[in-house]
Amino acid sequence: MASGLYPGGGWWSDLTGVLLGAGLAVLGLAELRYGGDRAVGLALLAAGLLAVAGHLLLMLLA
């Protein structure tokens, strides 16, 4: 099953997606913590958490 950033990449592709999603979530938290735009921070946090959850689910189901 091809998923993630690299089609046919298997667990490496999903791990990359988890790490990039975690990075987005951290950027969202930093945006919220250090007085940035609240909507941008929440959007980054939500996108990051969704990416992490989706890739972890793909790793567990594969």
URNORSUL-V858071 format. One record per helix or strand of 2 or more residues. SS is the DSSP state (a for helix, b for strand). FROM is the first residue (numbers start at 1). LEN is the number of residues. If there is no record, write none. Layout:
SS,FROM,LEN
SS,FROM,LEN
//
This chain:
a,11,23
a,38,24
//
